[in-house]
Amino acid sequence: MTNNELQQLVMQISQRDFGRPFRHQAVFNKRLQTTGGRYHLKDHHIDINPRMLTDFDEATLEGVIKHELVHYHLAMAGLPFDHRSREFKTLLAQVGGSRFAPTPVKKKRSRIQHLYVYECERCGHLYQRRRRFNVARYACGVCGGHLRLREAIVREP
């Protein structure tokens, strides 16, 4: 689904369920991670998490859109539009919007772990670090000798 198709869907749901037009912009925002959507009071546009469509069904997406439209229409009418207000809860129940968006499953990133082994040139003491550092700025803590990178180990978890 493209942003234009989302815009048409939001306009259609707004007219059908609320009886009022949606005159602002609705777009997918892939930066939303833990929320289904977001209503922006400043310019009245709506962001929708695209994972509500890819990870769940269209009924879930429609419920999230209705939730954000409740915020929109209450704000446009000058009524309290926060989640705790009676007006919000009443209108949300009337249109059948979702109170909470389902939590998308987070994709686990495989992080490559590096291990750097440094050796003192004078006494041979070994240091293991996860981060690389500039050997010209540091000395051995045992004898004060120069350090050199002995090996870099790359591990996949």
Phi and psi in radians as a Rosetta constraint file:
Dihedral C 1 N 2 CA 2 C 2 CIRCULARHARMONIC -1.614 0.35
Dihedral N 2 CA 2 C 2 N 3 CIRCULARHARMONIC 3.027 0.35
Dihedral C 2 N 3 CA 3 C 3 CIRCULARHARMONIC -1.119 0.35
Dihedral N 3 CA 3 C 3 N 4 CIRCULARHARMONIC -0.627 0.35
Dihedral C 3 N 4 CA 4 C 4 CIRCULARHARMONIC -1.140 0.35
Dihedral N 4 CA 4 C 4 N 5 CIRCULARHARMONIC -0.715 0.35
Dihedral C 4 N 5 CA 5 C 5 CIRCULARHARMONIC -1.170 0.35
Dihedral N 5 CA 5 C 5 N 6 CIRCULARHARMONIC -0.648 0.35
Dihedral C 5 N 6 CA 6 C 6 CIRCULARHARMONIC -1.105 0.35
Dihedral N 6 CA 6 C 6 N 7 CIRCULARHARMONIC -0.753 0.35
Dihedral C 6 N 7 CA 7 C 7 CIRCULARHARMONIC -1.026 0.35
Dihedral N 7 CA 7 C 7 N 8 CIRCULARHARMONIC -0.788 0.35
Dihedral C 7 N 8 CA 8 C 8 CIRCULARHARMONIC -1.124 0.35
Dihedral N 8 CA 8 C 8 N 9 CIRCULARHARMONIC -0.690 0.35
Dihedral C 8 N 9 CA 9 C 9 CIRCULARHARMONIC -1.133 0.35
Dihedral N 9 CA 9 C 9 N 10 CIRCULARHARMONIC -0.747 0.35
Dihedral C 9 N 10 CA 10 C 10 CIRCULARHARMONIC -1.128 0.35
Dihedral N 10 CA 10 C 10 N 11 CIRCULARHARMONIC -0.741 0.35
Dihedral C 10 N 11 CA 11 C 11 CIRCULARHARMONIC -1.114 0.35
Dihedral N 11 CA 11 C 11 N 12 CIRCULARHARMONIC -0.697 0.35
Dihedral C 11 N 12 CA 12 C 12 CIRCULARHARMONIC -1.160 0.35
Dihedral N 12 CA 12 C 12 N 13 CIRCULARHARMONIC -0.795 0.35
Dihedral C 12 N 13 CA 13 C 13 CIRCULARHARMONIC -1.125 0.35
Dihedral N 13 CA 13 C 13 N 14 CIRCULARHARMONIC -0.704 0.35
Dihedral C 13 N 14 CA 14 C 14 CIRCULARHARMONIC -1.086 0.35
Dihedral N 14 CA 14 C 14 N 15 CIRCULARHARMONIC -0.798 0.35
Dihedral C 14 N 15 CA 15 C 15 CIRCULARHARMONIC -1.207 0.35
Dihedral N 15 CA 15 C 15 N 16 CIRCULARHARMONIC -0.731 0.35
Dihedral C 15 N 16 CA 16 C 16 CIRCULARHARMONIC -1.229 0.35
Dihedral N 16 CA 16 C 16 N 17 CIRCULARHARMONIC -0.839 0.35
Dihedral C 16 N 17 CA 17 C 17 CIRCULARHARMONIC -1.635 0.35
Dihedral N 17 CA 17 C 17 N 18 CIRCULARHARMONIC -0.474 0.35
Dihedral C 17 N 18 CA 18 C 18 CIRCULARHARMONIC -1.865 0.35
Dihedral N 18 CA 18 C 18 N 19 CIRCULARHARMONIC -0.317 0.35
Dihedral C 18 N 19 CA 19 C 19 CIRCULARHARMONIC 1.259 0.35
Dihedral N 19 CA 19 C 19 N 20 CIRCULARHARMONIC 0.267 0.35
Dihedral C 19 N 20 CA 20 C 20 CIRCULARHARMONIC -2.341 0.35
Dihedral N 20 CA 20 C 20 N 21 CIRCULARHARMONIC 2.591 0.35
Dihedral C 20 N 21 CA 21 C 21 CIRCULARHARMONIC -1.372 0.35
Dihedral N 21 CA 21 C 21 N 22 CIRCULARHARMONIC 2.683 0.35
Dihedral C 21 N 22 CA 22 C 22 CIRCULARHARMONIC -1.783 0.35
Dihedral N 22 CA 22 C 22 N 23 CIRCULARHARMONIC 1.976 0.35
Dihedral C 22 N 23 CA 23 C 23 CIRCULARHARMONIC -1.844 0.35
Dihedral N 23 CA 23 C 23 N 24 CIRCULARHARMONIC 0.221 0.35
Dihedral C 23 N 24 CA 24 C 24 CIRCULARHARMONIC -2.092 0.35
Dihedral N 24 CA 24 C 24 N 25 CIRCULARHARMONIC -2.853 0.35
Dihedral C 24 N 25 CA 25 C 25 CIRCULARHARMONIC -1.838 0.35
Dihedral N 25 CA 25 C 25 N 26 CIRCULARHARMONIC 2.443 0.35
Dihedral C 25 N 26 CA 26 C 26 CIRCULARHARMONIC -2.159 0.35
Dihedral N 26 CA 26 C 26 N 27 CIRCULARHARMONIC 2.217 0.35
Dihedral C 26 N 27 CA 27 C 27 CIRCULARHARMONIC -2.398 0.35
Dihedral N 27 CA 27 C 27 N 28 CIRCULARHARMONIC 2.762 0.35
Dihedral C 27 N 28 CA 28 C 28 CIRCULARHARMONIC -1.407 0.35
Dihedral N 28 CA 28 C 28 N 29 CIRCULARHARMONIC 2.421 0.35
Dihedral C 28 N 29 CA 29 C 29 CIRCULARHARMONIC -2.247 0.35
Dihedral N 29 CA 29 C 29 N 30 CIRCULARHARMONIC 1.835 0.35
Dihedral C 29 N 30 CA 30 C 30 CIRCULARHARMONIC -1.286 0.35
Dihedral N 30 CA 30 C 30 N 31 CIRCULARHARMONIC -0.149 0.35
Dihedral C 30 N 31 CA 31 C 31 CIRCULARHARMONIC -1.378 0.35
Dihedral N 31 CA 31 C 31 N 32 CIRCULARHARMONIC -0.245 0.35
Dihedral C 31 N 32 CA 32 C 32 CIRCULARHARMONIC -1.228 0.35
Dihedral N 32 CA 32 C 32 N 33 CIRCULARHARMONIC 2.161 0.35
Dihedral C 32 N 33 CA 33 C 33 CIRCULARHARMONIC -1.927 0.35
Dihedral N 33 CA 33 C 33 N 34 CIRCULARHARMONIC -0.782 0.35
Dihedral C 33 N 34 CA 34 C 34 CIRCULARHARMONIC -1.919 0.35
Dihedral N 34 CA 34 C 34 N 35 CIRCULARHARMONIC 0.049 0.35
Dihedral C 34 N 35 CA 35 C 35 CIRCULARHARMONIC -2.218 0.35
Dihedral N 35 CA 35 C 35 N 36 CIRCULARHARMONIC 2.711 0.35
Dihedral C 35 N 36 CA 36 C 36 CIRCULARHARMONIC -1.411 0.35
Dihedral N 36 CA 36 C 36 N 37 CIRCULARHARMONIC -0.560 0.35
Dihedral C 36 N 37 CA 37 C 37 CIRCULARHARMONIC -2.890 0.35
Dihedral N 37 CA 37 C 37 N 38 CIRCULARHARMONIC 3.045 0.35
Dihedral C 37 N 38 CA 38 C 38 CIRCULARHARMONIC -2.605 0.35
Dihedral N 38 CA 38 C 38 N 39 CIRCULARHARMONIC 2.316 0.35
Dihedral C 38 N 39 CA 39 C 39 CIRCULARHARMONIC -1.776 0.35
Dihedral N 39 CA 39 C 39 N 40 CIRCULARHARMONIC 2.275 0.35
Dihedral C 39 N 40 CA 40 C 40 CIRCULARHARMONIC -1.784 0.35
Dihedral N 40 CA 40 C 40 N 41 CIRCULARHARMONIC 1.998 0.35
Dihedral C 40 N 41 CA 41 C 41 CIRCULARHARMONIC -1.185 0.35
Dihedral N 41 CA 41 C 41 N 42 CIRCULARHARMONIC -0.545 0.35
Dihedral C 41 N 42 CA 42 C 42 CIRCULARHARMONIC -1.123 0.35
Dihedral N 42 CA 42 C 42 N 43 CIRCULARHARMONIC -0.842 0.35
Dihedral C 42 N 43 CA 43 C 43 CIRCULARHARMONIC -2.123 0.35
Dihedral N 43 CA 43 C 43 N 44 CIRCULARHARMONIC 0.116 0.35
Dihedral C 43 N 44 CA 44 C 44 CIRCULARHARMONIC 1.123 0.35
Dihedral N 44 CA 44 C 44 N 45 CIRCULARHARMONIC 0.362 0.35
Dihedral C 44 N 45 CA 45 C 45 CIRCULARHARMONIC -1.608 0.35
Dihedral N 45 CA 45 C 45 N 46 CIRCULARHARMONIC 2.873 0.35
Dihedral C 45 N 46 CA 46 C 46 CIRCULARHARMONIC -2.121 0.35
Dihedral N 46 CA 46 C 46 N 47 CIRCULARHARMONIC 2.299 0.35
Dihedral C 46 N 47 CA 47 C 47 CIRCULARHARMONIC -1.816 0.35
Dihedral N 47 CA 47 C 47 N 48 CIRCULARHARMONIC 2.420 0.35
Dihedral C 47 N 48 CA 48 C 48 CIRCULARHARMONIC -2.148 0.35
Dihedral N 48 CA 48 C 48 N 49 CIRCULARHARMONIC 2.366 0.35
Dihedral C 48 N 49 CA 49 C 49 CIRCULARHARMONIC -1.244 0.35
Dihedral N 49 CA 49 C 49 N 50 CIRCULARHARMONIC 2.116 0.35
Dihedral C 49 N 50 CA 50 C 50 CIRCULARHARMONIC -1.137 0.35
Dihedral N 50 CA 50 C 50 N 51 CIRCULARHARMONIC -0.316 0.35
Dihedral C 50 N 51 CA 51 C 51 CIRCULARHARMONIC -1.274 0.35
Dihedral N 51 CA 51 C 51 N 52 CIRCULARHARMONIC -0.255 0.35
Dihedral C 51 N 52 CA 52 C 52 CIRCULARHARMONIC -1.163 0.35
Dihedral N 52 CA 52 C 52 N 53 CIRCULARHARMONIC -0.447 0.35
Dihedral C 52 N 53 CA 53 C 53 CIRCULARHARMONIC -1.609 0.35
Dihedral N 53 CA 53 C 53 N 54 CIRCULARHARMONIC -0.703 0.35
Dihedral C 53 N 54 CA 54 C 54 CIRCULARHARMONIC -1.381 0.35
Dihedral N 54 CA 54 C 54 N 55 CIRCULARHARMONIC -0.641 0.35
Dihedral C 54 N 55 CA 55 C 55 CIRCULARHARMONIC -1.583 0.35
Dihedral N 55 CA 55 C 55 N 56 CIRCULARHARMONIC -0.353 0.35
Dihedral C 55 N 56 CA 56 C 56 CIRCULARHARMONIC -2.262 0.35
Dihedral N 56 CA 56 C 56 N 57 CIRCULARHARMONIC -3.096 0.35
Dihedral C 56 N 57 CA 57 C 57 CIRCULARHARMONIC -1.546 0.35
Dihedral N 57 CA 57 C 57 N 58 CIRCULARHARMONIC 3.093 0.35
Dihedral C 57 N 58 CA 58 C 58 CIRCULARHARMONIC -1.229 0.35
Dihedral N 58 CA 58 C 58 N 59 CIRCULARHARMONIC -0.424 0.35
Dihedral C 58 N 59 CA 59 C 59 CIRCULARHARMONIC -1.144 0.35
Dihedral N 59 CA 59 C 59 N 60 CIRCULARHARMONIC -0.656 0.35
Dihedral C 59 N 60 CA 60 C 60 CIRCULARHARMONIC -1.145 0.35
Dihedral N 60 CA 60 C 60 N 61 CIRCULARHARMONIC -0.765 0.35
Dihedral C 60 N 61 CA 61 C 61 CIRCULARHARMONIC -1.060 0.35
Dihedral N 61 CA 61 C 61 N 62 CIRCULARHARMONIC -0.737 0.35
Dihedral C 61 N 62 CA 62 C 62 CIRCULARHARMONIC -1.136 0.35
Dihedral N 62 CA 62 C 62 N 63 CIRCULARHARMONIC -0.667 0.35
Dihedral C 62 N 63 CA 63 C 63 CIRCULARHARMONIC -1.114 0.35
Dihedral N 63 CA 63 C 63 N 64 CIRCULARHARMONIC -0.681 0.35
Dihedral C 63 N 64 CA 64 C 64 CIRCULARHARMONIC -1.190 0.35
Dihedral N 64 CA 64 C 64 N 65 CIRCULARHARMONIC -0.720 0.35
Dihedral C 64 N 65 CA 65 C 65 CIRCULARHARMONIC -1.084 0.35
Dihedral N 65 CA 65 C 65 N 66 CIRCULARHARMONIC -0.756 0.35
Dihedral C 65 N 66 CA 66 C 66 CIRCULARHARMONIC -1.088 0.35
Dihedral N 66 CA 66 C 66 N 67 CIRCULARHARMONIC -0.691 0.35
Dihedral C 66 N 67 CA 67 C 67 CIRCULARHARMONIC -1.045 0.35
Dihedral N 67 CA 67 C 67 N 68 CIRCULARHARMONIC -0.826 0.35
Dihedral C 67 N 68 CA 68 C 68 CIRCULARHARMONIC -1.209 0.35
Dihedral N 68 CA 68 C 68 N 69 CIRCULARHARMONIC -0.573 0.35
Dihedral C 68 N 69 CA 69 C 69 CIRCULARHARMONIC -1.207 0.35
Dihedral N 69 CA 69 C 69 N 70 CIRCULARHARMONIC -0.509 0.35
Dihedral C 69 N 70 CA 70 C 70 CIRCULARHARMONIC -1.108 0.35
Dihedral N 70 CA 70 C 70 N 71 CIRCULARHARMONIC -0.792 0.35
Dihedral C 70 N 71 CA 71 C 71 CIRCULARHARMONIC -0.994 0.35
Dihedral N 71 CA 71 C 71 N 72 CIRCULARHARMONIC -0.811 0.35
Dihedral C 71 N 72 CA 72 C 72 CIRCULARHARMONIC -1.050 0.35
Dihedral N 72 CA 72 C 72 N 73 CIRCULARHARMONIC -0.946 0.35
Dihedral C 72 N 73 CA 73 C 73 CIRCULARHARMONIC -1.209 0.35
Dihedral N 73 CA 73 C 73 N 74 CIRCULARHARMONIC -0.608 0.35
Dihedral C 73 N 74 CA 74 C 74 CIRCULARHARMONIC -1.164 0.35
Dihedral N 74 CA 74 C 74 N 75 CIRCULARHARMONIC -0.714 0.35
Dihedral C 74 N 75 CA 75 C 75 CIRCULARHARMONIC -1.150 0.35
Dihedral N 75 CA 75 C 75 N 76 CIRCULARHARMONIC -0.689 0.35
Dihedral C 75 N 76 CA 76 C 76 CIRCULARHARMONIC -1.179 0.35
Dihedral N 76 CA 76 C 76 N 77 CIRCULARHARMONIC -0.491 0.35
Dihedral C 76 N 77 CA 77 C 77 CIRCULARHARMONIC -1.503 0.35
Dihedral N 77 CA 77 C 77 N 78 CIRCULARHARMONIC -0.100 0.35
Dihedral C 77 N 78 CA 78 C 78 CIRCULARHARMONIC 1.395 0.35
Dihedral N 78 CA 78 C 78 N 79 CIRCULARHARMONIC 0.356 0.35
Dihedral C 78 N 79 CA 79 C 79 CIRCULARHARMONIC -1.743 0.35
Dihedral N 79 CA 79 C 79 N 80 CIRCULARHARMONIC 2.854 0.35
Dihedral C 79 N 80 CA 80 C 80 CIRCULARHARMONIC -1.120 0.35
Dihedral N 80 CA 80 C 80 N 81 CIRCULARHARMONIC 2.300 0.35
Dihedral C 80 N 81 CA 81 C 81 CIRCULARHARMONIC -2.123 0.35
Dihedral N 81 CA 81 C 81 N 82 CIRCULARHARMONIC 0.201 0.35
Dihedral C 81 N 82 CA 82 C 82 CIRCULARHARMONIC -1.408 0.35
Dihedral N 82 CA 82 C 82 N 83 CIRCULARHARMONIC 2.879 0.35
Dihedral C 82 N 83 CA 83 C 83 CIRCULARHARMONIC -1.096 0.35
Dihedral N 83 CA 83 C 83 N 84 CIRCULARHARMONIC -0.454 0.35
Dihedral C 83 N 84 CA 84 C 84 CIRCULARHARMONIC -1.491 0.35
Dihedral N 84 CA 84 C 84 N 85 CIRCULARHARMONIC -0.247 0.35
Dihedral C 84 N 85 CA 85 C 85 CIRCULARHARMONIC -1.264 0.35
Dihedral N 85 CA 85 C 85 N 86 CIRCULARHARMONIC 2.611 0.35
Dihedral C 85 N 86 CA 86 C 86 CIRCULARHARMONIC -1.134 0.35
Dihedral N 86 CA 86 C 86 N 87 CIRCULARHARMONIC -0.680 0.35
Dihedral C 86 N 87 CA 87 C 87 CIRCULARHARMONIC -1.069 0.35
Dihedral N 87 CA 87 C 87 N 88 CIRCULARHARMONIC -0.722 0.35
Dihedral C 87 N 88 CA 88 C 88 CIRCULARHARMONIC -1.110 0.35
Dihedral N 88 CA 88 C 88 N 89 CIRCULARHARMONIC -0.852 0.35
Dihedral C 88 N 89 CA 89 C 89 CIRCULARHARMONIC -1.108 0.35
Dihedral N 89 CA 89 C 89 N 90 CIRCULARHARMONIC -0.678 0.35
Dihedral C 89 N 90 CA 90 C 90 CIRCULARHARMONIC -1.166 0.35
Dihedral N 90 CA 90 C 90 N 91 CIRCULARHARMONIC -0.850 0.35
Dihedral C 90 N 91 CA 91 C 91 CIRCULARHARMONIC -1.160 0.35
Dihedral N 91 CA 91 C 91 N 92 CIRCULARHARMONIC -0.643 0.35
Dihedral C 91 N 92 CA 92 C 92 CIRCULARHARMONIC -1.112 0.35
Dihedral N 92 CA 92 C 92 N 93 CIRCULARHARMONIC -0.695 0.35
Dihedral C 92 N 93 CA 93 C 93 CIRCULARHARMONIC -1.194 0.35
Dihedral N 93 CA 93 C 93 N 94 CIRCULARHARMONIC -0.625 0.35
Dihedral C 93 N 94 CA 94 C 94 CIRCULARHARMONIC -1.141 0.35
Dihedral N 94 CA 94 C 94 N 95 CIRCULARHARMONIC -0.730 0.35
Dihedral C 94 N 95 CA 95 C 95 CIRCULARHARMONIC -1.557 0.35
Dihedral N 95 CA 95 C 95 N 96 CIRCULARHARMONIC -0.197 0.35
Dihedral C 95 N 96 CA 96 C 96 CIRCULARHARMONIC 1.373 0.35
Dihedral N 96 CA 96 C 96 N 97 CIRCULARHARMONIC 0.559 0.35
Dihedral C 96 N 97 CA 97 C 97 CIRCULARHARMONIC -1.389 0.35
Dihedral N 97 CA 97 C 97 N 98 CIRCULARHARMONIC 2.862 0.35
Dihedral C 97 N 98 CA 98 C 98 CIRCULARHARMONIC -1.480 0.35
Dihedral N 98 CA 98 C 98 N 99 CIRCULARHARMONIC 2.378 0.35
Dihedral C 98 N 99 CA 99 C 99 CIRCULARHARMONIC -1.288 0.35
Dihedral N 99 CA 99 C 99 N 100 CIRCULARHARMONIC -0.707 0.35
Dihedral C 99 N 100 CA 100 C 100 CIRCULARHARMONIC -2.274 0.35
Dihedral N 100 CA 100 C 100 N 101 CIRCULARHARMONIC 2.495 0.35
Dihedral C 100 N 101 CA 101 C 101 CIRCULARHARMONIC -1.472 0.35
Dihedral N 101 CA 101 C 101 N 102 CIRCULARHARMONIC 2.504 0.35
Dihedral C 101 N 102 CA 102 C 102 CIRCULARHARMONIC -1.158 0.35
Dihedral N 102 CA 102 C 102 N 103 CIRCULARHARMONIC 2.603 0.35
Dihedral C 102 N 103 CA 103 C 103 CIRCULARHARMONIC -1.397 0.35
Dihedral N 103 CA 103 C 103 N 104 CIRCULARHARMONIC 2.125 0.35
Dihedral C 103 N 104 CA 104 C 104 CIRCULARHARMONIC -1.194 0.35
Dihedral N 104 CA 104 C 104 N 105 CIRCULARHARMONIC 2.570 0.35
Dihedral C 104 N 105 CA 105 C 105 CIRCULARHARMONIC -1.281 0.35
Dihedral N 105 CA 105 C 105 N 106 CIRCULARHARMONIC 2.177 0.35
Dihedral C 105 N 106 CA 106 C 106 CIRCULARHARMONIC -1.348 0.35
Dihedral N 106 CA 106 C 106 N 107 CIRCULARHARMONIC 2.350 0.35
Dihedral C 106 N 107 CA 107 C 107 CIRCULARHARMONIC -1.412 0.35
Dihedral N 107 CA 107 C 107 N 108 CIRCULARHARMONIC 2.230 0.35
Dihedral C 107 N 108 CA 108 C 108 CIRCULARHARMONIC -1.429 0.35
Dihedral N 108 CA 108 C 108 N 109 CIRCULARHARMONIC 2.153 0.35
Dihedral C 108 N 109 CA 109 C 109 CIRCULARHARMONIC -1.493 0.35
Dihedral N 109 CA 109 C 109 N 110 CIRCULARHARMONIC 2.397 0.35
Dihedral C 109 N 110 CA 110 C 110 CIRCULARHARMONIC -1.494 0.35
Dihedral N 110 CA 110 C 110 N 111 CIRCULARHARMONIC 2.002 0.35
Dihedral C 110 N 111 CA 111 C 111 CIRCULARHARMONIC -1.673 0.35
Dihedral N 111 CA 111 C 111 N 112 CIRCULARHARMONIC 2.261 0.35
Dihedral C 111 N 112 CA 112 C 112 CIRCULARHARMONIC -1.405 0.35
Dihedral N 112 CA 112 C 112 N 113 CIRCULARHARMONIC 2.254 0.35
Dihedral C 112 N 113 CA 113 C 113 CIRCULARHARMONIC -1.788 0.35
Dihedral N 113 CA 113 C 113 N 114 CIRCULARHARMONIC 2.289 0.35
Dihedral C 113 N 114 CA 114 C 114 CIRCULARHARMONIC -1.838 0.35
Dihedral N 114 CA 114 C 114 N 115 CIRCULARHARMONIC 2.556 0.35
Dihedral C 114 N 115 CA 115 C 115 CIRCULARHARMONIC -2.357 0.35
Dihedral N 115 CA 115 C 115 N 116 CIRCULARHARMONIC 2.138 0.35
Dihedral C 115 N 116 CA 116 C 116 CIRCULARHARMONIC -1.888 0.35
Dihedral N 116 CA 116 C 116 N 117 CIRCULARHARMONIC 2.300 0.35
Dihedral C 116 N 117 CA 117 C 117 CIRCULARHARMONIC -1.953 0.35
Dihedral N 117 CA 117 C 117 N 118 CIRCULARHARMONIC 2.122 0.35
Dihedral C 117 N 118 CA 118 C 118 CIRCULARHARMONIC -1.922 0.35
Dihedral N 118 CA 118 C 118 N 119 CIRCULARHARMONIC 2.546 0.35
Dihedral C 118 N 119 CA 119 C 119 CIRCULARHARMONIC -2.253 0.35
Dihedral N 119 CA 119 C 119 N 120 CIRCULARHARMONIC 2.424 0.35
Dihedral C 119 N 120 CA 120 C 120 CIRCULARHARMONIC -1.336 0.35
Dihedral N 120 CA 120 C 120 N 121 CIRCULARHARMONIC 2.332 0.35
Dihedral C 120 N 121 CA 121 C 121 CIRCULARHARMONIC -1.284 0.35
Dihedral N 121 CA 121 C 121 N 122 CIRCULARHARMONIC -0.422 0.35
Dihedral C 121 N 122 CA 122 C 122 CIRCULARHARMONIC -1.542 0.35
Dihedral N 122 CA 122 C 122 N 123 CIRCULARHARMONIC -0.963 0.35
Dihedral C 122 N 123 CA 123 C 123 CIRCULARHARMONIC -1.814 0.35
Dihedral N 123 CA 123 C 123 N 124 CIRCULARHARMONIC -0.199 0.35
Dihedral C 123 N 124 CA 124 C 124 CIRCULARHARMONIC 1.445 0.35
Dihedral N 124 CA 124 C 124 N 125 CIRCULARHARMONIC 0.163 0.35
Dihedral C 124 N 125 CA 125 C 125 CIRCULARHARMONIC -1.136 0.35
Dihedral N 125 CA 125 C 125 N 126 CIRCULARHARMONIC 2.416 0.35
Dihedral C 125 N 126 CA 126 C 126 CIRCULARHARMONIC -1.809 0.35
Dihedral N 126 CA 126 C 126 N 127 CIRCULARHARMONIC 2.456 0.35
Dihedral C 126 N 127 CA 127 C 127 CIRCULARHARMONIC -2.183 0.35
Dihedral N 127 CA 127 C 127 N 128 CIRCULARHARMONIC 2.344 0.35
Dihedral C 127 N 128 CA 128 C 128 CIRCULARHARMONIC -1.965 0.35
Dihedral N 128 CA 128 C 128 N 129 CIRCULARHARMONIC 2.256 0.35
Dihedral C 128 N 129 CA 129 C 129 CIRCULARHARMONIC -2.370 0.35
Dihedral N 129 CA 129 C 129 N 130 CIRCULARHARMONIC 2.630 0.35
Dihedral C 129 N 130 CA 130 C 130 CIRCULARHARMONIC -1.486 0.35
Dihedral N 130 CA 130 C 130 N 131 CIRCULARHARMONIC -0.437 0.35
Dihedral C 130 N 131 CA 131 C 131 CIRCULARHARMONIC -1.895 0.35
Dihedral N 131 CA 131 C 131 N 132 CIRCULARHARMONIC 2.574 0.35
Dihedral C 131 N 132 CA 132 C 132 CIRCULARHARMONIC -1.433 0.35
Dihedral N 132 CA 132 C 132 N 133 CIRCULARHARMONIC 2.536 0.35
Dihedral C 132 N 133 CA 133 C 133 CIRCULARHARMONIC -2.401 0.35
Dihedral N 133 CA 133 C 133 N 134 CIRCULARHARMONIC 2.888 0.35
Dihedral C 133 N 134 CA 134 C 134 CIRCULARHARMONIC -1.402 0.35
Dihedral N 134 CA 134 C 134 N 135 CIRCULARHARMONIC 2.000 0.35
Dihedral C 134 N 135 CA 135 C 135 CIRCULARHARMONIC -1.232 0.35
Dihedral N 135 CA 135 C 135 N 136 CIRCULARHARMONIC -0.321 0.35
Dihedral C 135 N 136 CA 136 C 136 CIRCULARHARMONIC -1.283 0.35
Dihedral N 136 CA 136 C 136 N 137 CIRCULARHARMONIC -0.339 0.35
Dihedral C 136 N 137 CA 137 C 137 CIRCULARHARMONIC -1.666 0.35
Dihedral N 137 CA 137 C 137 N 138 CIRCULARHARMONIC -0.204 0.35
Dihedral C 137 N 138 CA 138 C 138 CIRCULARHARMONIC -2.206 0.35
Dihedral N 138 CA 138 C 138 N 139 CIRCULARHARMONIC 2.720 0.35
Dihedral C 138 N 139 CA 139 C 139 CIRCULARHARMONIC -2.257 0.35
Dihedral N 139 CA 139 C 139 N 140 CIRCULARHARMONIC 2.946 0.35
Dihedral C 139 N 140 CA 140 C 140 CIRCULARHARMONIC -1.145 0.35
Dihedral N 140 CA 140 C 140 N 141 CIRCULARHARMONIC 2.380 0.35
Dihedral C 140 N 141 CA 141 C 141 CIRCULARHARMONIC -1.355 0.35
Dihedral N 141 CA 141 C 141 N 142 CIRCULARHARMONIC -0.257 0.35
Dihedral C 141 N 142 CA 142 C 142 CIRCULARHARMONIC -1.568 0.35
Dihedral N 142 CA 142 C 142 N 143 CIRCULARHARMONIC -0.902 0.35
Dihedral C 142 N 143 CA 143 C 143 CIRCULARHARMONIC -2.098 0.35
Dihedral N 143 CA 143 C 143 N 144 CIRCULARHARMONIC -0.161 0.35
Dihedral C 143 N 144 CA 144 C 144 CIRCULARHARMONIC 1.472 0.35
Dihedral N 144 CA 144 C 144 N 145 CIRCULARHARMONIC 0.186 0.35
Dihedral C 144 N 145 CA 145 C 145 CIRCULARHARMONIC -1.326 0.35
Dihedral N 145 CA 145 C 145 N 146 CIRCULARHARMONIC 3.001 0.35
Dihedral C 145 N 146 CA 146 C 146 CIRCULARHARMONIC -1.325 0.35
Dihedral N 146 CA 146 C 146 N 147 CIRCULARHARMONIC 2.534 0.35
Dihedral C 146 N 147 CA 147 C 147 CIRCULARHARMONIC -1.779 0.35
Dihedral N 147 CA 147 C 147 N 148 CIRCULARHARMONIC 2.663 0.35
Dihedral C 147 N 148 CA 148 C 148 CIRCULARHARMONIC -2.460 0.35
Dihedral N 148 CA 148 C 148 N 149 CIRCULARHARMONIC 2.606 0.35
Dihedral C 148 N 149 CA 149 C 149 CIRCULARHARMONIC -1.293 0.35
Dihedral N 149 CA 149 C 149 N 150 CIRCULARHARMONIC 2.090 0.35
Dihedral C 149 N 150 CA 150 C 150 CIRCULARHARMONIC -1.517 0.35
Dihedral N 150 CA 150 C 150 N 151 CIRCULARHARMONIC -0.862 0.35
Dihedral C 150 N 151 CA 151 C 151 CIRCULARHARMONIC -2.750 0.35
Dihedral N 151 CA 151 C 151 N 152 CIRCULARHARMONIC 2.712 0.35
Dihedral C 151 N 152 CA 152 C 152 CIRCULARHARMONIC -2.089 0.35
Dihedral N 152 CA 152 C 152 N 153 CIRCULARHARMONIC 2.117 0.35
Dihedral C 152 N 153 CA 153 C 153 CIRCULARHARMONIC -1.869 0.35
Dihedral N 153 CA 153 C 153 N 154 CIRCULARHARMONIC 2.269 0.35
Dihedral C 153 N 154 CA 154 C 154 CIRCULARHARMONIC -1.939 0.35
Dihedral N 154 CA 154 C 154 N 155 CIRCULARHARMONIC 2.173 0.35
Dihedral C 154 N 155 CA 155 C 155 CIRCULARHARMONIC -2.182 0.35
Dihedral N 155 CA 155 C 155 N 156 CIRCULARHARMONIC 2.472 0.35
Dihedral C 155 N 156 CA 156 C 156 CIRCULARHARMONIC -1.751 0.35
Dihedral N 156 CA 156 C 156 N 157 CIRCULARHARMONIC 2.315 0.35
